Amino acid sequence: MQRRRFGPYRLKAADDSTARRELAAMARAGHPPDLARRLLGCADDAALTALVEELSA
């Protein structure tokens, strides 16, 4: 099984169709759309860590 690289782990910048596919995959996995958008919008590990800490508080 190959891991998908979404958000800050993607290898190259996402175009509109890639972003829609990533969002759709996360929605099918049961993630709320607003959370999925925020996760996919993180630019790097620091932004992802900050988001996780915000959501954990």
QUIBELVEN-V213601 format. One record per helix or strand of 2 or more residues. SS is the DSSP state (~ for helix, > for strand). FROM is the first residue (numbers start at 1). LEN is the number of residues. If there is no record, write none. Layout:
SS:FROM:LEN / SS:FROM:LEN
//
This chain:
~:7:3 / ~:16:13 / ~:33:8 / ~:45:12
//
